Amino acid sequence: MFSNDPNLIKLDEKVMIYKNFVSKETVDLINSKVYEKIDTGINVVGEDESRIPWYRDKQSGLIPELFDVWTQISEFLLPSHIIHPMMKLQIMKTGETMFVHEDSPGEGEDHKLTNYDVWSTCTLLEYGVIAYFGDFSGGEVFYPELGIEVAPQPGDLVIHGATPRWKHGVKPVTSGYRFAFSNFALPASKNPGSFYSYKTKEFYDQVKDNLDTWVNPLFANEREYAEFEGQD
């Protein structure tokens, strides 16, 4: 079980930080891809269909170089947990904060969902798993229910529980850009089939040709879209 790794600093049963999980070389690479666009005036933020306005101007476009980071995280979580496909960053600028929220209402609590559950995993999540990039100060993650605060730095990996006890928010970024590679982990045994689990034959067959298709669910969660249609 990954939570027994000696490199993890445990602040709570399910609040942990792994310092310098991502190498400086990889942090510099990811940063260069984003800063190159920022420096040339290119909009690095892609479209996001979230029903929560906060997210709509903070999600980057696809960054293929993040696939190797995703793989490193997946290796760390195996065999107990998996994360669904992701190659985007959450971008926060100086002065921005993030509202207090939980990542999942808990299993069986589908009626409490407030956003599209495109992977059919929201109520199955056990952990949020976030790797940090950018060059920033501030932006601490705080857990109001626990009285805990974490000050991640580029290269760090933060893992916290997904359900209401581990509600969290982000304090203001006081300088620079804070890039968060946000992933969500569920028990490997509970994959609903919306993506191929890491290291399966189907996974390798899918990613060898085109990563752009890998980041999309294998099936559309039509129930969720129908439920939220027209509700802004």
MARDODO-753787 format. One line per field, with one value per residue: x, y, z of N, C-alpha, C in turn; residue number from 1; chain. Coordinates in steps of 0.2 Angstrom, whole numbers. Example, Ala and Ser with C-alpha at 12.3 -4.5 7.8 and 13.67 -1.06 7.14 Angstrom:
<lumlos>
n_xx <- [66_64] .
n_yy <- [-28_-11] .
n_zz <- [39_35] .
ca_xx <- [62_68] .
ca_yy <- [-22_-5] .
ca_zz <- [39_36] .
c_xx <- [66_64] .
c_yy <- [-16_0] .
c_zz <- [39_39] .
pos <- [1_2] .
unit <- [A_A] .
</lumlos>
This chain:
<lumlos>
n_xx <- [4_3_3_11_24_40_45_34_27_17_3_-9_-21_-25_-18_-5_12_24_40_49_45_43_56_68_72_62_52_57_56_41_37_44_37_24_27_33_22_15_24_25_13_2_-13_-14_-24_-37_-53_-66_-78_-84_-97_-94_-90_-77_-67_-67_-58_-46_-40_-27_-23_-20_-5_7_19_16_12_22_23_11_12_22_16_5_13_17_6_1_-1_-14_-22_-29_-28_-38_-36_-26_-20_-18_-15_-19_-21_-15_-14_-5_-13_-24_-36_-43_-59_-66_-69_-74_-67_-75_-92_-93_-95_-110_-117_-122_-132_-128_-119_-111_-106_-102_-100_-90_-81_-88_-83_-84_-90_-83_-70_-56_-44_-37_-24_-10_2_15_19_27_32_31_25_16_-1_-5_-12_-26_-35_-49_-57_-48_-38_-26_-12_-4_11_15_28_36_37_34_22_6_-5_-22_-37_-52_-66_-79_-73_-60_-61_-55_-46_-37_-25_-21_-11_4_14_20_16_6_6_-4_-5_-18_-25_-36_-38_-44_-50_-41_-49_-62_-63_-74_-75_-73_-61_-46_-36_-20_-6_-12_-15_-24_-23_-9_-11_-19_-12_-1_-3_-10_-11_-21_-33_-33_-36_-50_-65_-70_-83_-98_-105_-120_-131_-127_-125_-138_-145_-139_-142_-145_-145_-138] .
n_yy <- [-6_11_21_17_21_26_38_47_60_61_70_68_54_53_63_68_71_70_75_83_73_73_75_89_91_87_95_107_105_104_116_124_122_128_141_146_148_157_168_172_177_168_160_150_143_131_126_122_111_112_113_122_138_143_134_136_145_141_129_121_118_102_94_85_81_78_66_57_60_57_43_40_44_34_22_23_22_10_-7_-4_7_17_30_40_45_59_75_88_105_113_130_144_161_175_181_174_162_146_139_131_114_97_82_71_66_54_36_30_41_48_58_69_75_89_92_87_70_63_52_43_41_49_47_36_39_39_46_63_67_76_84_96_111_125_142_149_157_156_150_139_124_121_113_114_107_99_107_108_113_114_118_116_114_116_101_93_81_80_71_68_63_60_63_71_74_78_90_104_119_133_144_162_164_171_176_174_159_146_129_115_98_89_75_60_47_30_15_1_-10_-5_1_8_5_15_19_12_2_6_-2_-13_-23_-18_-4_-1_-4_6_19_18_23_35_48_58_52_44_52_54_48_30_28_38_47_47_48_57_69_71_74_86_94_110_116_129] .
n_zz <- [0_-5_5_15_12_15_12_13_21_35_39_44_45_32_25_16_11_-1_-3_-16_-26_-40_-51_-52_-65_-73_-68_-73_-86_-88_-84_-93_-105_-102_-98_-110_-118_-111_-110_-124_-126_-129_-126_-112_-107_-109_-115_-103_-97_-85_-73_-62_-60_-56_-61_-75_-81_-78_-82_-91_-108_-116_-111_-117_-111_-98_-97_-93_-80_-75_-77_-68_-55_-56_-55_-42_-35_-37_-31_-26_-30_-43_-55_-66_-84_-87_-93_-90_-83_-68_-67_-57_-54_-47_-32_-33_-26_-20_-17_-3_-3_-6_-14_-17_-13_-7_-8_-15_-14_-25_-28_-22_-30_-39_-51_-68_-69_-78_-79_-72_-59_-48_-35_-31_-27_-17_-14_-17_-28_-30_-40_-40_-50_-58_-52_-38_-23_-8_-9_-1_4_13_27_34_42_49_54_48_37_22_13_-2_-14_-30_-38_-27_-21_-16_-6_-2_8_0_3_13_26_23_17_8_4_-5_-1_-5_-19_-18_-26_-43_-53_-50_-54_-54_-55_-55_-49_-46_-35_-35_-28_-36_-39_-41_-53_-65_-78_-87_-92_-96_-85_-78_-85_-90_-104_-113_-110_-114_-128_-131_-128_-136_-149_-149_-139_-137_-138_-127_-116_-115_-110_-111_-113_-114_-100_-100_-92_-82_-90_-95_-83_-78_-89_-95_-83_-76] .
ca_xx <- [0_7_3_17_30_44_46_28_27_10_1_-15_-22_-25_-15_2_16_31_44_53_43_45_63_69_73_55_48_59_53_34_37_46_31_19_30_34_16_14_29_23_6_-3_-18_-13_-30_-41_-60_-67_-85_-86_-103_-92_-86_-70_-63_-67_-52_-40_-37_-23_-24_-16_2_9_24_13_10_27_22_5_14_26_11_2_17_18_-1_-1_-7_-20_-26_-27_-30_-40_-31_-26_-14_-19_-13_-24_-16_-17_-10_-4_-19_-30_-37_-48_-64_-66_-73_-71_-67_-80_-97_-93_-99_-117_-120_-122_-137_-125_-114_-113_-102_-102_-96_-88_-78_-92_-79_-84_-92_-78_-64_-53_-39_-34_-17_-8_9_15_24_27_37_26_25_9_-5_-5_-18_-28_-40_-53_-60_-42_-33_-19_-10_2_14_18_33_36_40_30_16_2_-11_-27_-43_-57_-72_-80_-68_-54_-62_-49_-45_-31_-24_-19_-5_7_18_21_11_6_3_-6_-7_-23_-27_-40_-37_-50_-47_-41_-55_-68_-64_-81_-74_-73_-54_-42_-32_-13_-2_-16_-14_-28_-20_-4_-13_-22_-8_5_-5_-13_-13_-26_-39_-33_-39_-57_-69_-72_-91_-101_-110_-126_-136_-125_-126_-145_-147_-137_-143_-149_-144_-132] .
ca_yy <- [0_17_25_15_22_30_45_51_64_60_75_65_48_53_69_66_75_67_81_82_67_74_78_95_91_86_101_113_104_106_124_128_121_132_148_147_150_163_173_174_179_163_158_143_140_128_126_117_111_111_118_126_143_144_130_137_149_138_122_121_113_96_95_78_79_76_58_53_62_53_36_40_43_28_17_24_20_3_-10_-3_12_19_37_40_49_67_78_96_108_119_136_149_166_179_184_169_157_141_138_125_109_90_79_66_66_47_31_29_48_51_63_75_78_96_93_81_64_61_46_39_39_54_44_30_42_39_51_67_66_82_86_104_114_132_145_152_157_156_144_134_120_121_108_117_102_96_112_107_117_111_123_113_117_113_94_90_77_80_66_69_60_64_64_78_75_81_97_108_125_135_151_166_164_178_178_169_155_139_124_109_92_86_68_58_40_26_8_-2_-15_-2_4_7_3_21_20_6_3_7_-8_-18_-24_-13_2_-1_-4_13_24_18_26_42_50_62_48_41_57_54_42_25_29_44_46_51_50_64_75_72_76_93_98_116_119_133] .
ca_zz <- [0_-5_11_20_9_20_9_14_28_36_44_46_42_24_22_16_6_-3_-5_-22_-29_-47_-52_-55_-73_-76_-66_-77_-93_-89_-83_-100_-110_-101_-98_-117_-121_-107_-112_-131_-126_-131_-120_-110_-104_-113_-113_-98_-97_-78_-70_-57_-64_-54_-65_-82_-84_-74_-84_-97_-113_-115_-111_-118_-107_-92_-97_-89_-73_-74_-76_-61_-50_-56_-52_-35_-32_-38_-34_-23_-32_-50_-57_-73_-88_-86_-95_-90_-77_-65_-67_-53_-54_-41_-30_-34_-21_-22_-12_1_-6_-5_-20_-18_-8_-4_-12_-14_-13_-32_-28_-20_-35_-41_-57_-72_-68_-85_-79_-68_-53_-43_-29_-29_-26_-10_-13_-22_-28_-34_-41_-41_-54_-58_-48_-34_-16_-6_-12_4_4_20_28_39_47_53_56_45_32_18_9_-7_-18_-36_-37_-22_-22_-10_-6_4_7_-5_6_17_32_20_14_8_0_-7_1_-10_-22_-16_-31_-48_-56_-47_-58_-50_-59_-50_-51_-41_-35_-33_-28_-42_-40_-42_-60_-68_-85_-91_-94_-95_-79_-80_-86_-93_-111_-117_-109_-118_-135_-133_-128_-141_-155_-149_-132_-137_-137_-121_-111_-116_-107_-116_-114_-111_-94_-103_-86_-79_-94_-95_-76_-77_-95_-94_-76_-75] .
c_xx <- [4_8_8_23_34_45_40_28_19_8_-6_-16_-22_-23_-8_6_23_35_48_51_44_52_63_69_66_51_50_56_45_34_39_40_26_21_31_28_14_18_28_16_0_-7_-17_-19_-35_-48_-61_-75_-88_-92_-100_-88_-79_-65_-62_-62_-46_-37_-33_-26_-20_-9_5_14_22_12_15_26_16_7_18_21_7_6_17_11_-2_2_-14_-25_-24_-30_-33_-36_-32_-19_-15_-17_-19_-19_-19_-12_-10_-11_-25_-30_-42_-52_-63_-71_-70_-71_-72_-85_-97_-97_-106_-121_-120_-127_-134_-120_-116_-109_-103_-97_-94_-85_-82_-88_-80_-85_-88_-72_-62_-48_-39_-27_-14_-1_10_21_24_33_33_28_17_6_-5_-12_-20_-34_-44_-55_-54_-37_-26_-18_-4_4_18_23_34_40_37_24_12_-4_-15_-33_-48_-64_-73_-75_-62_-56_-56_-50_-38_-30_-21_-12_-2_12_19_15_12_2_2_-8_-12_-26_-32_-40_-43_-47_-47_-46_-61_-68_-70_-81_-74_-66_-51_-37_-25_-10_-6_-14_-18_-26_-14_-6_-16_-17_-2_3_-6_-15_-19_-33_-39_-36_-46_-60_-70_-80_-93_-106_-116_-131_-134_-127_-134_-148_-145_-139_-147_-149_-137_-131] .
c_yy <- [6_21_23_17_27_37_50_54_64_66_73_58_48_60_68_70_71_73_78_75_68_78_85_96_91_92_107_111_106_113_127_127_126_140_150_150_157_169_176_176_174_161_151_139_137_128_120_117_111_116_123_132_144_140_132_141_147_132_123_117_107_97_88_76_77_69_55_54_57_45_35_39_37_22_17_21_13_-2_-8_2_14_26_36_45_56_69_86_98_113_125_142_155_170_182_179_164_151_140_132_120_102_87_74_67_59_42_30_36_52_58_70_78_85_97_87_76_60_54_41_36_43_51_38_33_41_44_57_67_72_83_93_106_122_135_150_153_158_150_138_130_119_116_111_113_99_101_111_111_114_116_119_117_113_106_90_86_77_75_67_65_64_66_70_79_79_87_101_114_127_142_155_164_171_180_172_165_148_134_118_104_88_80_65_50_36_19_4_-7_-12_2_3_5_9_23_13_7_3_0_-14_-18_-18_-6_3_0_3_18_24_22_34_44_55_59_45_46_57_47_37_25_35_43_50_52_57_70_76_76_84_97_104_119_122_136] .
c_zz <- [0_1_16_17_14_18_11_21_29_41_47_43_35_22_22_11_5_-7_-11_-26_-37_-47_-54_-62_-76_-74_-71_-84_-93_-88_-90_-105_-109_-101_-105_-120_-117_-109_-119_-131_-128_-125_-118_-108_-109_-111_-108_-97_-90_-77_-65_-60_-62_-59_-72_-85_-80_-77_-91_-102_-112_-116_-111_-113_-100_-91_-93_-82_-71_-72_-69_-55_-50_-54_-45_-32_-32_-32_-32_-26_-39_-50_-64_-77_-87_-89_-95_-83_-74_-64_-62_-53_-47_-39_-30_-28_-24_-16_-9_-2_-4_-12_-22_-12_-4_-8_-10_-14_-20_-32_-25_-25_-38_-48_-61_-70_-74_-85_-74_-62_-47_-36_-26_-27_-18_-9_-18_-22_-33_-34_-43_-46_-54_-54_-44_-27_-14_-8_-8_3_12_21_35_45_52_56_54_39_28_13_3_-11_-25_-35_-32_-24_-15_-11_0_3_3_-2_11_23_29_16_14_3_-2_-5_-5_-12_-21_-22_-36_-50_-52_-51_-54_-55_-54_-53_-45_-41_-32_-32_-34_-44_-42_-49_-63_-75_-90_-94_-93_-90_-82_-80_-88_-101_-115_-116_-114_-126_-136_-133_-133_-147_-154_-142_-132_-136_-130_-115_-111_-113_-112_-117_-111_-105_-96_-97_-83_-83_-94_-88_-76_-83_-93_-87_-75_-69] .
pos <- [1_2_3_4_5_6_7_8_9_10_11_12_13_14_15_16_17_18_19_20_21_22_23_24_25_26_27_28_29_30_31_32_33_34_35_36_37_38_39_40_41_42_43_44_45_46_47_48_49_50_51_52_53_54_55_56_57_58_59_60_61_62_63_64_65_66_67_68_69_70_71_72_73_74_75_76_77_78_79_80_81_82_83_84_85_86_87_88_89_90_91_92_93_94_95_96_97_98_99_100_101_102_103_104_105_106_107_108_109_110_111_112_113_114_115_116_117_118_119_120_121_122_123_124_125_126_127_128_129_130_131_132_133_134_135_136_137_138_139_140_141_142_143_144_145_146_147_148_149_150_151_152_153_154_155_156_157_158_159_160_161_162_163_164_165_166_167_168_169_170_171_172_173_174_175_176_177_178_179_180_181_182_183_184_185_186_187_188_189_190_191_192_193_194_195_196_197_198_199_200_201_202_203_204_205_206_207_208_209_210_211_212_213_214_215_216_217_218_219_220_221_222_223_224_225_226_227_228_229_230_231_232] .
unit <- [A_A_A_A_A_A_A_A_A_A_A_A_A_A_A_A_A_A_A_A_A_A_A_A_A_A_A_A_A_A_A_A_A_A_A_A_A_A_A_A_A_A_A_A_A_A_A_A_A_A_A_A_A_A_A_A_A_A_A_A_A_A_A_A_A_A_A_A_A_A_A_A_A_A_A_A_A_A_A_A_A_A_A_A_A_A_A_A_A_A_A_A_A_A_A_A_A_A_A_A_A_A_A_A_A_A_A_A_A_A_A_A_A_A_A_A_A_A_A_A_A_A_A_A_A_A_A_A_A_A_A_A_A_A_A_A_A_A_A_A_A_A_A_A_A_A_A_A_A_A_A_A_A_A_A_A_A_A_A_A_A_A_A_A_A_A_A_A_A_A_A_A_A_A_A_A_A_A_A_A_A_A_A_A_A_A_A_A_A_A_A_A_A_A_A_A_A_A_A_A_A_A_A_A_A_A_A_A_A_A_A_A_A_A_A_A_A_A_A_A_A_A_A_A_A_A_A_A_A_A_A_A] .
</lumlos>
